[in-house]
Amino acid sequence: MEGVPGMNTVPNPNYYDKSIVLDVKPLRSLKPVFPNGNQGPPFVGCPPFGPPSSSTGHSPFSPFGAQPPPDLNQTQDTPPPTFVTPIQSYRPPTVVSNGPSTSSGTRKGVGRPKRNAVSIVPSSSSSGTKRGAGRPKGTSNAKKKEKTSLDVQVVKRDFDSGISAPEREDGNGDLVSSVLTRFDAVRRRLAQVEHGKAGTSKAAGVLMSNGVRTNMKKRVGTVPGIEVGDIFFSRIEMCLVGLHMQTMAGIDYITSKVGADEEPLATSIVSSGRYDGEAQDPESLIYSGQGGNADKNGQASDQKLERGNLALEKSLRKGNGVRVIRGEEDPASKTGKIYIYDGVYTISESWVEKGKNGCNTFKYKLVRVPNQPPAFGIWKAVLKWKEGLTARANLILPDITSGVESKPVSLVNDVDDEKGPSYFTYISTLKHSKQTQPPTIGCSCHGSCAAGNLDCSCVRKNGGDLPYLNGVMLVSRRPMVYECGTTCPCHASCKNKVIQTGLKFRMEVFKTDHRGWGLRSWDPIRAGSFICEYAGEVNLRMEQEDDEFVFDTSRVYNSFKWNYEPALVDGDPSDETPEEFNLPSPVLISAKSFGNVARFMNHSCSPNVMWQPVFVEGSGESVVHIAFFAIRHIPPMAELTYDYGVSLTSEARDGSLLHGKRKCLCGSVKCRDSFG
């Protein structure tokens, strides 16, 4: 740009020299003038707009003659205005305890109630009703009770979030994962009880008011614990972990000291892709400034060089990196958005041009910093494969299921010349050598089973709830999930029939670098989503010494906390759903000769997939199925892994009876060196 060495100039008939604004004498140096008692009420300038001043000898200049520039230089006695709404402003009034982290045996950052931090009471309950009472447990003789909405009541009671004050300021990978897991667990539970209404916003209020968050300290550049390519299903998730602190605005920034003055610097932007000129190039981005939108009368205006726009301009001159988050439509939702963290960009140039509404708009070109993992580029490549615009390279088979699944599963090798895995027969569910249990009688519902309907035997066995949210997402891990089966008269679309409906995501079996064949999804997968079941031959007496494809529930698995915290939802810590499984006998399934995509999932000591036992009611072969669900959000083309567990040995070695049969190659920082 003109007047800025090393910057390109974009010819434009509406070009003006922004340095006139940027080099204006700081208003901090001006002496304020107050009216005497005979004058009328003083002019009140609310940040970011202050009263005009002419003590410099110049008329106040504004880029488009609409408003004066923001007052970034107030007197030392007055704190500088905060243009970005601080994340604290989203907190309801509360007292947050900066208590110590939890003791061993619980996940990092999981809080313990000292009393009740949040009280969520059914709106129809009377004053004499005990919190949490009335919800049936298991198959107890609970009275039929209609589900009521919950009112989130944040009261001034202590709650130990398990996150210390320093950890709230600066996080790490474990903390980021814990905060997001806790948020989504509360969101799912609230959405379950509220029938999908406002679960996200209520969960955000609950966690923020109780200090369940991290990376609150704003910073330029990368954020601890957040990796390029991570995905988020709401802006509030990014807010909770410090990636982007704005829940509405697309530009986030901080103010930094420059001598005696302060100036804004951009930290992150969210590109929604809906504005004119926003490019879909995975290595660069044309970003439109903020402001100038039509008012209530439908009248648009010129954008102003203030707040986020000014921060981007300052970052252009300073040369600091800006985090870029790309917003895209959620393929699984008509109205939802997915946000992809695409790494750090630098601003290379800026200009002003006329928009479709005839008003001046700021434009900024951002270029991706080299040598970062691909993120948005993967998203765009997969989208082209789905739309048939480009062919998937190194494709061996377009569908290894031969039509057994409703969605094709590709076979791809980008590594070597191997043409595929060992031969097996593809099946979509369990294959029984004999009937292991007598068939059971299902529910008597007509239509779709409903939560709270205790006349439904399946709902009663699930504790009065439907275990799934919207028929696709597991709300909480349970000792056992009971699904409606073939003898249940409810519709095939019943929301208590999930694992029987097959694959929900477009899968790909691919050759890994050093762990054989693996499994990944072309689609983004939200935490709790059903992925697949472990299909294979059920045999309680199988020989498994040389079988690498055996799923064995008798192995010892790493424990972890995934369910919601009752203190944050129900207000009754005793109402916690157990996460330990209740299996009458070990389940052994071999996918060596007969199996599905689950046989290709590799082991990891830090998995992104978990298993849950599911009993399908009323089928002619009533046995426990092993269903896989996402532990956390999984980006497209990320390998799907689960914990294989460790077998018990007959002799202790190194003081332990747990010794895996195979060397672990997962590469996780938490790798235990062996599994199986």
C-alpha positions in Angstrom: 0.0 0.0 0.0 1.0 3.6 -0.5 3.1 4.9 2.4 3.8 1.4 3.7 7.1 -0.1 2.4 6.9 -3.6 1.0 3.2 -3.6 0.6 1.3 -4.1 -2.6 -1.1 -1.5 -3.9 -4.5 -2.5 -5.2 -5.8 0.2 -7.5 -9.2 1.4 -6.6 -11.1 4.5 -7.5 -12.4 4.8 -3.9 -8.9 4.4 -2.3 -8.1 6.7 0.5 -5.0 7.0 2.6 -5.7 5.2 5.9 -2.4 6.5 7.4 -4.3 9.8 7.9 -6.4 8.0 10.5 -3.6 5.9 11.9 -1.2 8.8 12.3 -3.6 11.2 13.9 -2.4 12.7 17.2 -3.5 10.5 20.1 -6.5 11.9 21.9 -4.8 10.8 25.2 -2.6 14.0 24.8 -5.7 16.3 24.8 -6.9 18.0 27.9 -10.5 17.2 28.6 -12.9 20.2 28.8 -15.8 19.9 31.2 -18.9 22.2 31.1 -19.6 24.6 33.9 -22.8 24.6 35.9 -24.5 27.1 33.6 -24.1 24.8 30.6 -26.4 22.1 29.5 -25.7 18.4 30.1 -22.3 17.3 28.6 -22.0 15.3 25.5 -21.6 11.7 26.5 -19.3 9.6 24.2 -19.7 5.9 24.7 -16.8 3.8 23.7 -15.7 3.2 21.1 -16.9 6.6 20.0 -15.7 9.6 21.9 -16.5 13.3 21.5 -14.9 15.1 18.6 -12.0 17.4 19.3 -10.4 20.2 17.4 -7.5 21.1 19.7 -5.0 19.6 17.2 -6.0 22.2 14.7 -7.6 19.6 12.4 -11.2 18.8 11.9 -11.9 15.3 13.2 -11.5 12.9 10.2 -13.4 9.7 9.7 -12.8 7.3 6.8 -16.2 7.7 5.3 -17.4 10.8 7.1 -19.8 9.0 9.4 -18.1 8.7 12.8 -14.8 9.9 14.4 -12.1 7.3 15.0 -12.2 5.2 18.2 -10.7 6.7 21.3 -7.9 4.3 22.0 -5.9 6.8 24.1 -7.7 7.8 27.2 -6.0 9.4 30.2 -4.0 7.3 32.5 -6.6 7.7 35.2 -9.2 6.0 33.1 -8.8 2.4 32.0 -8.9 2.0 28.2 -12.2 0.9 26.8 -12.8 -2.7 26.1 -14.2 -3.1 22.6 -14.3 -6.9 22.7 -17.0 -8.0 25.0 -15.0 -9.8 27.7 -15.8 -13.4 28.2 -16.5 -12.7 31.8 -19.6 -10.7 30.7 -21.3 -13.9 29.8 -21.2 -15.1 33.4 -24.3 -14.9 35.6 -23.3 -13.5 39.0 -21.6 -16.2 41.0 -18.7 -17.0 43.2 -16.2 -19.3 41.6 -13.8 -21.2 43.8 -10.2 -21.6 42.5 -9.8 -24.8 44.4 -7.2 -27.4 43.7 -7.3 -29.9 41.0 -9.1 -33.2 41.7 -7.4 -36.1 43.3 -6.3 -39.2 41.4 -9.1 -41.4 40.0 -10.9 -38.6 38.2 -10.2 -37.0 34.9 -8.2 -33.7 34.9 -10.4 -30.7 35.5 -13.5 -32.6 36.6 -15.1 -30.7 39.5 -16.5 -31.9 42.8 -19.4 -30.0 44.4 -18.7 -28.5 47.8 -22.4 -27.7 47.8 -24.3 -27.2 44.6 -23.0 -24.6 42.2 -26.0 -24.8 39.9 -29.5 -25.9 40.7 -31.6 -27.1 37.8 -35.1 -27.7 39.1 -38.1 -29.0 37.1 -40.3 -26.0 36.5 -43.3 -27.9 37.7 -41.8 -29.2 41.0 -43.2 -28.0 44.3 -41.1 -26.5 47.1 -41.2 -29.7 49.0 -39.8 -31.9 46.3 -36.3 -33.2 46.6 -34.0 -32.3 43.7 -33.5 -35.2 41.4 -36.4 -37.2 42.9 -39.0 -38.7 40.6 -36.6 -39.9 37.9 -36.8 -43.7 37.7 -33.7 -45.7 38.1 -33.3 -49.0 36.2 -36.3 -51.1 36.4 -37.6 -49.8 39.8 -41.3 -49.3 40.3 -41.2 -45.6 39.6 -44.5 -43.8 38.9 -45.2 -42.5 35.5 -44.1 -38.9 35.3 -44.1 -36.6 32.4 -40.8 -34.9 31.6 -40.7 -31.2 32.4 -38.3 -28.5 31.3 -35.4 -27.5 33.5 -34.7 -24.0 34.8 -31.0 -23.3 35.2 -30.6 -21.4 38.4 -27.0 -20.1 39.1 -26.7 -19.4 42.8 -23.8 -18.2 44.8 -22.6 -21.5 46.1 -19.1 -22.9 46.0 -18.1 -25.3 43.2 -14.7 -26.8 42.8 -14.2 -26.9 39.0 -10.9 -28.8 39.4 -9.2 -26.1 37.3 -6.8 -23.7 39.1 -6.6 -20.0 38.4 -3.3 -20.4 36.5 -4.8 -23.2 34.4 -7.8 -21.0 33.5 -5.3 -18.5 32.1 -3.1 -20.9 30.3 -4.2 -24.4 29.2 -2.8 -27.5 27.7 -4.1 -30.4 25.6 -5.6 -32.3 28.5 -7.4 -29.2 29.8 -8.8 -28.2 26.5 -10.0 -31.8 25.9 -11.5 -31.9 29.4 -13.3 -28.6 29.1 -14.8 -29.5 25.7 -15.8 -33.0 27.0 -17.5 -31.5 30.0 -19.3 -28.9 28.0 -20.7 -31.3 25.5 -21.7 -33.8 28.2 -23.8 -31.0 29.9 -25.1 -29.8 26.5 -26.3 -33.3 25.6 -28.0 -33.9 29.0 -29.8 -30.5 28.9 -30.9 -31.1 25.3 -32.1 -34.5 26.3 -34.3 -33.2 29.1 -35.3 -30.0 27.3 -36.0 -32.0 24.1 -33.2 -30.2 22.2 -34.1 -26.6 23.2 -31.3 -24.2 24.0 -29.0 -26.9 25.3 -25.9 -25.2 23.9 -26.6 -21.7 25.5 -27.6 -23.2 28.8 -24.6 -25.4 29.0 -22.4 -22.4 28.2 -23.9 -20.4 31.0 -23.4 -23.3 33.5 -19.8 -23.9 32.7 -18.8 -20.3 32.4 -20.4 -19.4 35.7 -18.6 -22.2 37.4 -15.1 -21.6 36.0 -15.0 -24.6 33.7 -12.8 -23.0 31.0 -9.2 -22.4 30.0 -6.9 -20.2 28.0 -8.7 -17.1 29.2 -5.6 -15.0 28.6 -5.9 -13.5 25.2 -2.9 -14.0 23.0 -1.5 -13.5 19.5 -0.5 -16.7 17.7 -1.2 -20.3 18.6 -3.3 -21.3 21.7 -2.0 -24.1 24.0 -3.8 -27.4 23.6 -5.5 -26.5 20.3 -4.2 -28.2 17.1 -4.6 -27.1 13.5 -7.5 -29.0 12.1 -9.5 -29.2 15.3 -13.3 -28.7 14.7 -15.9 -27.1 16.8 -19.7 -27.3 16.5 -20.5 -23.9 18.2 -18.7 -20.6 18.7 -19.1 -21.0 22.5 -16.8 -24.1 22.3 -14.1 -21.9 20.9 -14.8 -19.3 23.5 -14.5 -21.8 26.4 -11.0 -22.9 25.3 -9.7 -19.5 24.2 -9.5 -19.9 20.4 -11.9 -17.1 19.6 -13.5 -15.2 22.5 -16.3 -13.6 20.5 -19.6 -15.4 20.4 -21.0 -13.2 17.6 -18.3 -10.9 16.1 -16.0 -12.3 13.5 -12.9 -10.4 14.6 -11.3 -10.8 18.0 -8.4 -8.7 19.2 -6.4 -7.4 22.1 -4.9 -4.0 23.0 -1.2 -3.9 23.3 1.2 -1.2 24.7 3.2 0.8 22.3 5.2 3.3 24.4 2.7 5.3 26.3 -0.1 4.4 23.9 -2.2 1.3 23.3 -3.3 -0.1 20.0 -5.5 -3.0 19.0 -4.0 -6.2 17.4 -6.2 -8.9 15.8 -5.9 -12.3 17.4 -8.4 -14.4 15.4 -11.1 -14.2 12.7 -14.0 -16.4 11.9 -14.7 -16.6 8.1 -18.3 -17.6 7.5 -17.9 -17.6 3.7 -21.1 -15.8 3.2 -19.7 -12.3 2.4 -18.9 -11.1 -1.0 -15.3 -11.8 -2.1 -14.5 -14.3 0.6 -12.3 -16.8 -1.2 -12.5 -20.6 -0.8 -8.7 -21.0 -1.5 -7.3 -23.2 1.3 -4.0 -21.2 1.3 -5.4 -17.6 1.3 -8.5 -15.7 2.3 -10.1 -12.5 1.3 -11.9 -11.3 4.4 -14.5 -8.6 4.6 -14.4 -6.1 7.5 -17.2 -5.8 10.1 -19.9 -3.3 10.4 -22.0 -1.4 7.9 -24.9 -3.9 7.9 -28.4 -2.7 7.3 -30.1 -1.1 10.3 -33.7 -1.7 11.4 -34.8 0.6 8.5 -32.9 -1.5 6.0 -30.3 1.3 5.5 -26.7 0.1 5.1 -23.7 2.3 5.7 -20.0 2.5 5.1 -17.8 0.4 7.3 -15.6 2.4 9.7 -11.9 2.0 10.6 -12.6 1.1 14.2 -12.6 -1.9 16.6 -12.0 -5.1 14.6 -11.3 -3.4 11.3 -8.7 -1.1 13.0 -7.1 -4.2 14.7 -6.7 -5.9 11.3 -5.1 -2.8 9.9 -2.7 -2.5 12.8 -1.9 -6.2 12.4 -1.1 -5.6 8.8 1.5 -3.0 9.7 2.8 -4.9 12.7 3.0 -8.2 10.8 1.6 -10.4 13.6 -0.1 -13.7 12.9 -3.9 -14.1 13.1 -5.7 -17.3 13.8 -8.2 -18.2 11.1 -11.3 -20.3 11.7 -13.3 -21.3 8.7 -17.1 -21.7 9.2 -18.8 -24.3 7.0 -22.3 -25.8 6.8 -22.7 -28.9 9.0 -23.6 -31.8 6.5 -25.6 -33.5 9.3 -27.7 -30.4 10.1 -29.8 -28.0 8.0 -29.0 -25.0 10.1 -25.8 -26.0 12.0 -22.3 -24.8 11.4 -18.9 -26.4 11.8 -15.8 -24.3 12.6 -12.4 -25.6 11.4 -9.3 -24.1 12.9 -7.1 -23.5 9.9 -4.0 -22.3 11.6 -2.2 -18.9 11.6 -2.3 -16.5 8.7 -0.6 -13.1 8.1 -2.3 -10.1 6.5 -0.6 -9.2 3.3 -2.7 -6.2 2.1 -5.9 -4.3 2.6 -8.1 -2.0 0.5 -11.6 -0.5 0.3 -14.2 -1.4 -2.3 -17.9 -0.9 -3.0 -20.1 -3.7 -1.9 -23.4 -4.8 -3.5 -25.2 -2.4 -1.2 -23.2 0.5 -2.7 -21.3 1.2 0.6 -17.6 1.1 1.2 -16.3 -2.2 2.6 -12.9 -3.0 4.0 -11.1 -6.0 2.4 -8.1 -7.9 3.8 -6.1 -10.5 2.2 -4.7 -13.2 4.5 -2.1 -15.7 3.5 -1.6 -19.0 5.4 1.8 -19.4 7.2 3.7 -22.3 5.5 4.5 -25.7 7.0 1.2 -26.1 8.9 -0.8 -29.3 8.7 -3.7 -29.2 6.2 -7.1 -28.4 7.6 -9.5 -26.5 5.4 -7.7 -27.9 2.4 -8.7 -31.4 3.5 -12.3 -30.3 4.0 -12.5 -28.8 0.4 -10.8 -31.9 -1.1 -13.3 -34.3 0.6 -16.2 -32.1 -0.6 -15.0 -32.4 -4.2 -14.9 -36.2 -3.8 -18.4 -36.3 -2.5 -19.7 -34.0 -5.3 -17.8 -36.0 -8.0 -15.8 -33.0 -9.1 -12.5 -34.9 -8.6 -11.7 -38.5 -8.2 -10.2 -40.0 -5.0 -6.5 -40.7 -5.8 -5.1 -44.2 -5.3 -8.6 -45.7 -5.0 -8.5 -49.6 -5.0 -12.2 -50.3 -4.5 -15.1 -47.8 -4.4 -17.1 -50.0 -1.9 -15.7 -52.9 0.0 -19.1 -53.7 1.4 -20.5 -54.6 -2.0 -23.7 -52.7 -1.2 -24.3 -54.3 2.3 -24.1 -50.8 3.9 -26.3 -47.9 2.9 -23.1 -45.8 2.4 -20.1 -47.0 0.4 -16.8 -47.7 2.1 -13.8 -46.9 -0.1 -10.5 -48.8 0.0 -7.5 -46.6 -0.6 -3.7 -47.0 -0.5 -1.6 -43.9 -0.6 1.5 -45.6 0.9 2.6 -48.6 -1.2 1.5 -51.2 -3.8 -0.5 -53.5 -1.6 -3.9 -54.1 -3.2 -6.0 -54.8 -0.1 -6.3 -56.6 3.3 -6.7 -60.3 3.7 -9.9 -61.8 2.5 -13.0 -61.7 4.7 -16.8 -61.7 4.2 -18.4 -58.3 4.9 -21.4 -58.5 7.3 -23.1 -55.5 9.0 -24.0 -57.1 12.4 -23.3 -60.2 14.5 -23.2 -63.7 13.2 -24.2 -66.4 15.8 -23.0 -70.0 15.9 -26.0 -70.7 18.1 -28.7 -68.8 20.0 -27.2 -67.8 23.3 -30.2 -66.4 25.0 -34.0 -66.9 24.6 -35.7 -64.2 22.6 -37.3 -61.4 24.7 -40.6 -59.6 24.2 -40.2 -56.0 23.2 -42.2 -52.9 24.1 -45.8 -52.3 23.2 -45.4 -48.8 21.8 -47.0 -47.7 18.5 -45.3 -45.0 16.6 -42.1 -43.9 18.4 -41.0 -44.6 21.9 -40.9 -41.4 24.1 -38.8 -40.4 27.0 -40.7 -40.5 30.3 -43.3 -43.1 29.0 -42.9 -45.8 31.7 -45.5 -47.9 29.9 -42.6 -48.6 27.5 -40.5 -51.5 28.8 -37.5 -50.3 26.8 -37.7 -46.8 28.3 -38.1 -48.3 31.8 -34.9 -50.3 31.4 -33.1 -47.2 30.3 -34.1 -45.4 33.5 -37.0 -43.5 32.1 -34.9 -41.7 29.4 -34.1 -42.4 25.8 -30.4 -43.1 25.8 -29.9 -41.2 22.5 -30.2 -37.6 21.6 -32.2 -37.1 18.4 -31.8 -40.8 17.6 -28.1 -40.4 16.6 -26.0 -39.4 19.6 -25.3 -41.2 22.9 -26.1 -38.9 25.9 -24.2 -40.8 28.5 -22.3 -44.0 29.0 -24.4 -46.6 30.9 -23.9 -50.0 32.3 -26.1 -51.2 29.5 -28.1 -49.5 26.8 -31.4 -51.2 25.8 -32.6 -50.7 22.2 -35.9 -51.6 20.7 -35.7 -54.7 18.5 -37.5 -56.5 15.8 -40.4 -57.6 18.0 -41.1 -54.1 19.2 -44.1 -52.6 17.2 -42.6 -49.1 17.2 -41.6 -47.5 13.9 -38.3 -48.3 12.2 -37.5 -44.7 12.7 -37.9 -44.9 16.5 -35.2 -42.9 18.2 -34.4 -45.9 20.3 -33.1 -47.8 17.3 -29.7 -46.5 16.4 -27.1 -49.2 16.0 -29.5 -51.2 13.8 -29.7 -48.5 11.2 -26.2 -48.9 9.8 -23.4 -46.5 9.0 -24.2 -42.8 9.3 -20.9 -41.5 7.9 -18.9 -42.0 4.7 -16.0 -44.2 5.6 -12.7 -45.0 4.1 -10.4 -48.0 4.8 -6.8 -46.8 4.1 -3.2 -48.0 4.4 -1.3 -46.5 7.3 2.4 -45.8 7.3 3.3 -48.5 9.8 0.1 -50.0 11.4 -1.4 -51.9 8.5 -4.9 -50.8 7.4 -6.9 -48.2 9.3 -10.3 -46.5 9.2 -11.3 -42.9 8.8 -14.4 -40.8 7.9 -14.9 -38.4 5.1 -17.5 -36.6 7.3 -16.9 -34.6 10.5 -18.1 -36.6 13.5 -19.6 -34.9 16.6 -18.9 -36.2 20.1 -21.3 -38.9 21.1 -22.2 -39.9 17.5 -22.7 -43.5 16.7 -20.0 -44.8 14.3 -20.5 -48.5 13.9 -20.9 -51.7 15.8 -18.3 -54.5 16.0 -19.7 -57.1 13.6 -18.3 -60.6 13.6 -18.8 -64.2 14.8 -20.0 -64.6 18.4 -18.5 -67.6 20.1 -18.0 -67.9 23.9 -15.3 -70.6 23.5 -13.3 -69.4 20.6 -9.5 -69.8 20.5 -8.1 -66.3 20.2 -4.3 -66.7 20.5 -3.6 -66.1 16.8 -6.7 -64.0 16.1 -5.9 -60.3 15.8 -9.5 -59.4 15.1 -11.1 -60.5 18.5 -13.0 -58.0 20.6 -12.8 -59.2 24.2 -14.8 -57.4 27.0 -12.8 -59.2 29.7 -9.7 -57.2 29.0 -8.7 -54.3 31.2 -9.4 -50.9 29.7 -8.2 -47.4 30.7 -10.9 -45.7 32.7 -12.0 -42.2 31.8 -14.8 -39.8 32.7 -17.2 -38.9 29.9 -20.6 -38.3 31.4 -22.1 -35.1 32.6 -21.5 -33.9 36.2 -24.8 -34.0 38.1 -23.7 -31.0 40.2 -23.7 -29.0 37.0 -27.0 -30.3 35.8 -29.3 -31.9 38.3 -27.8 -30.3 41.5 -27.8 -33.8 43.0 -24.4 -35.5 43.0 -26.0 -38.8 43.9 -27.8 -38.8 40.6 -24.7 -39.7 38.6 -25.1 -42.3 35.9 -22.5 -45.1 36.4 -20.0 -45.5 33.6 -18.9 -49.1 34.5 -20.4 -51.7 32.3 -22.7 -54.4 33.6 -22.1 -57.5 31.5 -23.5 -60.9 32.7 -20.6 -62.7 31.0 -17.6 -61.7 28.8 -18.4 -60.9 25.2 -16.1 -62.4 22.5 -16.5 -61.4 18.9 -14.2 -62.4 16.1 -14.0 -60.4 12.9 -11.3 -62.5 11.3 -13.5 -64.2 8.7 -16.7 -62.2 9.0 -16.7 -58.6 9.9 -17.4 -54.9 9.0 -15.4 -51.6 9.1 -14.8 -52.0 12.8 -12.2 -54.7 12.2 -10.0 -52.0 10.6 -10.0 -49.6 13.6 -6.5 -49.6 15.1 -5.6 -49.3 18.8 -4.6 -46.1 20.5 -3.7 -45.3 24.1 -5.4 -41.9 23.5 -8.4 -43.0 21.4 -11.1 -40.8 19.9 -13.7 -43.7 19.9 -15.2 -45.6 22.8 -17.3 -48.8 23.0 -20.7 -49.2 24.7 -22.6 -52.5 25.3 -26.1 -52.4 23.7 -28.8 -55.0 24.3 -31.2 -55.2 21.4 -34.6 -56.2 22.8 -36.9 -58.8 21.3 -34.6 -60.0 18.5 -34.4 -63.7 17.7 -30.8 -63.6 18.7 -30.8 -61.6 21.9 -27.2 -60.9 22.7 -25.1 -57.9 23.7 -23.8 -55.8 20.8 -20.7 -53.7 21.0 -21.3 -50.2 19.6 -18.7 -47.5 19.0 -19.3 -43.8 19.6 -17.1 -40.8 19.2 -15.4 -39.6 22.5 -14.8 -36.1 21.1 -15.3 -34.2 17.8 -13.4 -35.9 15.0 -12.3 -34.0 11.9 -12.7 -35.5 8.4 -9.9 -37.9 7.5 -8.7 -38.3 11.0 -8.0 -41.9 11.9 -10.6 -43.6 14.1 -9.0 -45.5 17.0 -10.2 -47.2 20.2 -8.5 -48.8 23.2 -8.0 -52.5 22.6 -7.4 -53.1 26.4 -4.8 -55.3 28.0 -5.3 -59.0 28.9 -4.7 -60.4 32.3 -1.8 -62.8 32.6 -1.5 -65.8 34.9 1.8 -64.7 36.3 2.9 -61.3 37.5 5.7 -59.5 35.7 7.2 -56.3 36.8 4.8 -56.3 39.7 1.8 -56.3 37.4 -0.6 -58.9 35.9 -1.4 -56.6 33.0 0.8 -57.3 29.9 -0.2 -56.8 26.3 0.6 -59.3 23.7 1.5 -56.8 21.0 3.8 -53.8 20.9 1.9 -50.5 20.7 2.7 -48.2 17.8 0.1 -45.5 18.5 2.6 -42.8 19.1 0.6 -41.1 21.8 2.4 -39.3 24.7 0.3 -41.6 27.0 1.4 -44.8 25.2 1.6 -47.8 27.5 3.9 -49.7 25.1 1.7 -52.8 24.6 -1.9 -53.9 24.2 -4.0 -57.0 23.5 
